Each structure stands twice: as C-alpha cells, then as structure tokens.
Amino acid sequence: MFLSAHALAAATNIVVQISADGAETIPPETIATPAQVAAVDAAAAAALDAAAAAAAAAAESAAAVTLYSTNYVVTSTVYVQSIGGVPFDPSNQTVTVQSIATTPTNLAIIATVRQIPLVPPVLDWRAALAAGAWTNIPATVAETTIPPGVTNAAKAYRFTLARPDGGSSFFRVVDNSSGASGSGLWWLVYGGIWVDGHEGFSGTVTNDTEELKFVGGILVEPDPLGE
C-alpha cells in the first residue's frame, strides 16, 4: 500500500514551464508569471499613492475643521454697484462770486458753481491778502436762483453772515467735494466680523439727531440697497 500511494503521488507531479516572453505558463495559470508579478507591483504602488493622497487630504480637512472651530468665518457673497452715486471731478469745478451786498451788520454773498457739488460750499475770509491765512467763517448757506445773464453755472448759493469785526475783509467760496458720492460698491457680509479676536459690536447707538445701526462693528445704512 505504501508503494502504491507513493507511486500515485509521484505520477501527479507537474513540471511548470514559462514562455520565453514571460507572459504564460505551461500548463497555464499554474504559478504567477513575471508579467503578472510586475502588474501586481504596479497596482500596489498605485494603491499606496492613493492612500498617501487620502491621508494628506484627511490631514488638511482636520486642520480646516480645527481652524473653523476656533475662528468665525465671514462670507462675502457679492459686490453690487451702489445706487445714486454721482461722478464728480474736482478739476472741472469753477466757483465764481457774483455779488456781495452789505448792510451795517450783515453780508450777503452770491456765488455760482460750474458743476453741482457733493456738499454745499463753504465761505473763507481773511483781513488782508498780504498777511495771515484764510479762515472758515460761519455763514448760512442756501441755494438760490442763478443771476440773470450768468452762463455755465449749474447752481447758485447765497451766503448770509454777520460782518466780521475790523476794517477790510476778503472772502472766497470753497467747494470741499472730492471723488465720487457714495461708496461705489456695497460689501454684503454674513456671519459677523471679528477683529483681533474681538467680536464687532452689533446694535444701535442713539445720538442727538438719529439712531445709528452697527453690525459687526460697522455702521450700516438702514436700507443700503433701497429696499
């Protein structure tokens, strides 16, 4: 029985051959060929690279979660053009004093402007042209009718004031407009604003004439988009 079993086992031994190009075995699919081993190595390398990339992405996500858990995120959604802005080029402005009327106690000065200013003009004065400096003088300013015969004028203003003390007086009308009216762009922010770890104040502050609304430390218009 021993000899028979041994002989049977010996009869089932198989000799495996590999083709010259290393792609096949004879009999087929008996052992891994060099080409198959190379393919497995390439797949393993690709899997290792994918795992490394996934690990890096996970680390980046973990860092982002840590950042977002300790900092408030401000989301700026859109910039839109503001409504009602008026272009203004100061170099195109011309101010002309048209007349000065005097009484024993008051002065009335009428001046015209070539383009409409963004703010009402103001009045300066000095006692002498050769010495001293121009100084603003309080005056009541109101729009008035452009004098007849005056051309190239967009508006006229009347300045009413008490006569300065002293002898001679010289006056000039000043337009303090600059740039363009309005901010030009609105910045819509949601989520609040923190500066140096301090939350910006949100609420209302009342002064002598109006109630001011602060959001995140920024003073905002009550209806910035005209709603």
C-alpha positions as CSV (number, residue, x, y, z in Angstrom):
1,M,0.0,0.0,0.0
2,F,2.8,2.4,0.8
3,L,4.5,1.8,-2.5
4,S,1.3,2.2,-4.5
5,A,0.5,5.5,-2.8
6,H,4.0,6.8,-3.3
7,A,3.8,5.8,-6.9
8,L,0.5,7.6,-7.3
9,A,1.8,10.8,-5.8
10,A,4.9,10.7,-8.0
11,A,2.7,10.3,-11.0
12,T,0.8,13.6,-10.2
13,N,3.9,15.8,-10.1
14,I,3.8,18.6,-12.7
15,V,6.6,20.4,-14.3
16,V,5.8,24.1,-15.0
17,Q,7.4,25.9,-17.8
18,I,7.3,29.7,-18.5
19,S,7.2,31.0,-22.1
20,A,10.1,33.0,-23.4
21,D,8.2,36.3,-23.1
22,G,7.3,35.6,-19.5
23,A,3.6,36.1,-20.2
24,E,2.3,32.5,-20.0
25,T,2.9,29.3,-18.0
26,I,2.7,25.8,-19.3
27,P,0.4,24.3,-18.1
28,P,-1.5,27.7,-18.0
29,E,-2.3,29.5,-14.7
30,T,-0.2,27.3,-12.5
31,I,2.0,30.0,-11.0
32,A,2.3,33.8,-11.3
33,T,4.3,34.9,-14.3
34,P,6.9,37.7,-14.1
35,A,4.5,39.9,-16.0
36,Q,1.7,39.2,-13.5
37,V,4.0,39.9,-10.6
38,A,5.0,43.3,-12.2
39,A,1.4,44.2,-12.7
40,V,0.7,43.4,-9.0
41,D,3.6,45.6,-8.0
42,A,2.3,48.5,-10.1
43,A,-1.2,48.1,-8.7
44,A,0.3,48.1,-5.2
45,A,2.3,51.2,-5.9
46,A,-0.8,53.0,-7.2
47,A,-2.8,51.9,-4.2
48,L,0.0,53.3,-1.9
49,D,0.0,56.6,-3.7
50,A,-3.8,56.8,-3.4
51,A,-3.6,56.1,0.3
52,A,-1.0,58.7,0.8
53,A,-3.1,61.3,-1.1
54,A,-6.1,60.4,1.0
55,A,-4.1,60.7,4.2
56,A,-2.9,64.2,3.2
57,A,-6.5,65.2,2.3
58,A,-7.7,64.0,5.7
59,A,-4.9,65.9,7.5
60,E,-5.9,69.1,5.5
61,S,-9.5,68.6,6.4
62,A,-8.7,68.1,10.0
63,A,-6.7,71.3,10.1
64,A,-9.6,73.2,8.4
65,V,-12.0,71.8,11.0
66,T,-9.7,72.9,13.8
67,L,-9.5,76.4,12.2
68,Y,-13.2,76.8,11.7
69,S,-13.9,75.6,15.3
70,T,-11.8,78.4,16.7
71,N,-12.5,81.3,14.3
72,Y,-15.6,82.8,12.9
73,V,-15.9,82.6,9.2
74,V,-17.0,85.8,7.3
75,T,-18.6,85.1,3.9
76,S,-18.7,87.9,1.4
77,T,-21.4,87.0,-1.1
78,V,-21.3,89.7,-3.8
79,Y,-20.3,93.1,-4.8
80,V,-23.0,95.3,-6.5
81,Q,-23.0,98.8,-7.7
82,S,-24.4,101.3,-5.3
83,I,-27.5,103.3,-6.2
84,G,-27.5,107.1,-6.7
85,G,-23.7,107.6,-7.0
86,V,-22.8,110.9,-8.7
87,P,-19.4,111.1,-10.5
88,F,-17.5,114.2,-9.6
89,D,-14.2,115.5,-10.9
90,P,-12.9,118.4,-8.7
91,S,-10.7,119.6,-11.5
92,N,-13.8,120.5,-13.5
93,Q,-15.2,122.8,-10.8
94,T,-15.3,126.6,-11.1
95,V,-16.7,128.8,-8.4
96,T,-17.5,132.4,-9.1
97,V,-18.5,135.1,-6.7
98,Q,-21.3,137.0,-8.5
99,S,-22.1,139.7,-6.0
100,I,-21.6,141.0,-2.4
101,A,-24.4,143.0,-0.7
102,T,-23.7,144.8,2.6
103,T,-25.6,146.3,5.4
104,P,-24.3,147.9,8.6
105,T,-24.5,144.5,10.3
106,N,-24.7,141.7,7.6
107,L,-23.2,140.5,4.4
108,A,-25.0,138.6,1.6
109,I,-22.7,136.8,-1.0
110,I,-24.0,135.0,-4.1
111,A,-21.7,132.6,-5.8
112,T,-22.2,130.1,-8.7
113,V,-20.7,126.7,-9.4
114,R,-20.0,125.2,-12.7
115,Q,-20.9,121.7,-11.6
116,I,-23.2,120.6,-8.7
117,P,-21.0,119.9,-5.6
118,L,-21.5,116.9,-3.5
119,V,-21.7,119.0,-0.4
120,P,-22.7,122.7,0.0
121,P,-19.7,125.1,-0.5
122,V,-18.3,127.0,2.5
123,L,-17.0,130.5,3.0
124,D,-13.5,131.6,4.0
125,W,-12.3,135.0,4.8
126,R,-9.1,136.9,5.7
127,A,-8.5,140.5,6.8
128,A,-5.6,141.2,4.4
129,L,-4.4,139.5,1.3
130,A,-0.7,140.1,2.0
131,A,-0.7,138.6,5.5
132,G,-2.5,136.0,7.6
133,A,-4.3,132.9,6.4
134,W,-7.7,132.0,5.1
135,T,-10.1,131.1,7.9
136,N,-13.5,129.5,7.6
137,I,-16.3,131.8,8.7
138,P,-19.7,130.6,9.9
139,A,-22.5,131.5,7.4
140,T,-25.9,130.4,6.4
141,V,-25.8,128.7,3.0
142,A,-28.8,128.3,0.9
143,E,-29.4,127.5,-2.8
144,T,-30.7,130.5,-4.8
145,T,-31.7,131.4,-8.3
146,I,-28.8,131.8,-10.8
147,P,-28.4,135.5,-11.5
148,P,-29.6,136.7,-14.9
149,G,-27.0,136.6,-17.7
150,V,-24.8,134.1,-15.9
151,T,-23.9,131.2,-18.1
152,N,-22.0,128.0,-17.5
153,A,-23.4,127.7,-14.0
154,A,-25.1,124.6,-12.5
155,K,-26.3,126.2,-9.2
156,A,-26.1,129.4,-7.2
157,Y,-25.7,129.7,-3.4
158,R,-26.4,132.6,-1.1
159,F,-24.1,133.1,2.0
160,T,-25.6,135.2,4.7
161,L,-23.4,136.2,7.7
162,A,-22.6,138.9,10.2
163,R,-19.9,141.4,9.1
164,P,-16.5,140.5,10.6
165,D,-15.0,142.9,13.0
166,G,-12.3,145.2,11.7
167,G,-11.7,147.1,8.5
168,S,-11.2,145.3,5.2
169,S,-12.4,141.8,4.6
170,F,-11.7,139.4,1.7
171,F,-13.8,136.3,1.0
172,R,-13.6,133.1,-1.1
173,V,-16.1,130.3,-1.7
174,V,-14.7,126.8,-1.4
175,D,-16.1,123.5,-2.7
176,N,-14.9,120.7,-0.5
177,S,-16.3,117.9,-2.7
178,S,-13.9,115.2,-3.8
179,G,-14.0,111.9,-5.6
180,A,-17.5,110.5,-6.1
181,S,-20.5,110.4,-3.9
182,G,-21.5,107.1,-2.4
183,S,-19.1,104.2,-1.7
184,G,-19.3,102.9,-5.3
185,L,-19.6,99.3,-4.1
186,W,-21.5,97.5,-1.4
187,W,-19.9,94.7,0.5
188,L,-22.6,92.2,1.7
189,V,-21.3,90.2,4.7
190,Y,-23.0,87.4,6.6
191,G,-21.7,85.7,9.7
192,G,-20.3,88.7,11.6
193,I,-16.9,90.2,11.8
194,W,-14.2,89.6,14.4
195,V,-11.1,91.8,14.7
196,D,-8.1,90.6,16.7
197,G,-10.3,88.1,18.5
198,H,-12.9,90.6,19.5
199,E,-16.4,90.4,18.1
200,G,-17.6,93.6,16.4
201,F,-20.4,95.4,18.1
202,S,-23.9,94.8,16.7
203,G,-26.7,97.1,17.9
204,T,-28.0,100.6,17.8
205,V,-26.4,103.9,19.1
206,T,-28.5,107.0,19.5
207,N,-27.0,110.4,19.2
208,D,-28.7,113.8,19.3
209,T,-30.4,113.5,16.0
210,E,-30.8,109.9,14.9
211,E,-30.4,106.3,15.7
212,L,-27.3,104.6,14.2
213,K,-27.2,100.9,13.5
214,F,-23.9,99.0,13.9
215,V,-23.5,95.4,12.6
216,G,-20.2,93.6,13.4
217,G,-18.6,96.9,14.4
218,I,-19.5,98.6,11.1
219,L,-22.0,101.4,10.8
220,V,-24.5,100.5,8.1
221,E,-27.1,102.3,6.1
222,P,-30.7,101.4,7.2
223,D,-31.6,100.3,3.7
224,P,-28.4,100.1,1.7
225,L,-30.0,98.7,-1.5
226,G,-33.0,100.9,-1.4
227,E,-35.3,98.2,-0.1
